[in-house]
Amino acid sequence: MEIFIPVFQLPRSTRLRTRLIIAAAAVCSICCVSAVPAVAQPAVPDWAKDAIWYQIFPERFANGDSTNDPPGVRPWGGKPEANNYFGGDLQGIIDHLDYLHRLGVNALYLNPIFESPTNHKYHTKDYLKIDHNFGDEKIFKGLLDECHKRGMRLIIDGVFNHTGVHFFAFEDIKKNEDKSKYLKWYNVHSFPVAPPEKPNYEAWWGLGDLRKLMTDNPEVRKYLFDATTFWTKMGLDGWRLDVPNEMSHDFWIEWRKLVKTENPNAYIVGEIWDDATPWLKGDQFDAVMNYRFRGACVGFIALENQTASQFDSILTVQRAQYPEAVDYVLQNLTGSHDTERFLTLCGGDADKLKLTAIMQMTYVGAPMVYYGDEVGMAGGKDPDCRRTMEWDSTKWNLDLWKWYQKLISIRNAHKVFRRGSYRTVLVDNPGKVFGFIREDDRERAVVVLNNTPRRQKVSVSGIQLSPGTWHDLLTGSGFKFTDAKADSISIPARSGLILLAGKGG
């Protein structure tokens, strides 16, 4: 759902206080480990730590069945508008699962697929029916099965805060007014029910075609829980939850119990754009869409209006705020259906996007690619960010596609990037260089980003490379260091290095 992007500039006092808190906590953990019990970590699906997410806006991904096209469908590749259609459907996704498999993707998130009179499907008409322009229940089950055959997980959008204009309960209220048995499903102020242009009922952000459900009403809750059970039983691997911050914590606590009963390994991720701490205590969500990660990358890399220190502070604050188990399953996105394309924010500079992809694929948390970013699709704010997927490979940025494929392959091949510890080792504001270490019981990896259009040298000691042989996973080059105090290494312009050594290196 559309919402503003918060500003991530942190004042110096906040950064300093956060660093002191983290430092104090580290000292305490060393000195008092026997006196203070370890903090219990939320139970999150283990598979989500290994996920490479790919977000699909179904109406714009691929048209696999022209017989279910809506009236007036536009030619593929046309200009996206708020209310036009291009015929994308579930069969189109099935037809391109092998493409996603080649890319290295192993987890899909689909925007809403239930019956709705809009192209984005956030105006739900029927929670128990696949939108007829997308296919039907059989096609959806086929999609699930085809994903699972390829070792892919699939989650869908749950829009439970509000319904669209044709939802049966509100239609009954319009007809029967205060005698409707569904009257308490909504908050209607007076009768007759006014048109959406001037709503006299509670609506999401005052938009009359999005009627807010009273989700703490037992009857509403039962209806939504029954719908949740129906789809989860079909084999869903989880849910993405739309504007969940506008519903009660009690709803989500009980909803989680229901979902986890049906599928203990289900992944629950909420759309929270800012601090999501109240939802991430282990009783509600497993994770959130990590818009704060995106904000940090936009500031430091795309717009270059934040320093390396500010970039580090934003990420440090978030890692400190959330339980460690949650940090490893956050959806680290750089764009979505609600934001400008990252390449557009970079002014079309593909090297900036490639640099961001290095960060995304090696940082703590599960990376998520917005459909088409991997081939260089551009797009401004909604609806321009919802263009049809480009399937003509002659129009792809093939260098970018191969870059994403390489980075995803690196992440999939090395558990250290999915589950290893994290430590920042280099923050160079004048040089716009940032570096960190990922480490587990088998491997040590050092990632260095150079956010300038010129090649730069950094000292080996500055990024804590011990003497020995290190290999750059991006180029396959080997580097042998004998004197950490004297040796240096060259970082390519607007790019980086992913240096790997075994525990002896």
ABEGO torsion letter per residue (X at the ends): XBBBBBBABBBAAAAAAAAAAAAAAAAAAAAAAAABBBBBBBBBBAAAAABBBBBBBAAAABBABAAABBBGBBBBGBBBBAABBAGBBAAAAAAAAAAAAAAGBABBBBBBABBBABAAGABBABAABBBAAAEBAAAAAAAAAAAAAAGBBBBBBBBAABBBAABAAAAAAAAAEAABAAAAABBBABOBBBBAABBABBBBGGBAABBBBBAABAAAAAAAAAAAAAAAAAGBAEBBBBGAAABBAAAAAAAAAAAAAABAABBBBBBBABBAAAAAAGABBABBBBAAAAAAAAAAAAAGABBAAAAAAAAAAAAAABBAAAAAABBBBABBAABBBAAAAAGGBAAAAAAAAAAAAABBEBBBBBBGAAAGBBEBBOAAAABBBBABAAABBAAAAAAAAAAAAAAAABAAAAABBBBBABBBAAAGBBBBBBBBAABBBBBBBBABABBBBBBAAAAGBBBEBBBBAAAGBBBBBABAAABBBBBBBGBBBBBBBBAAX
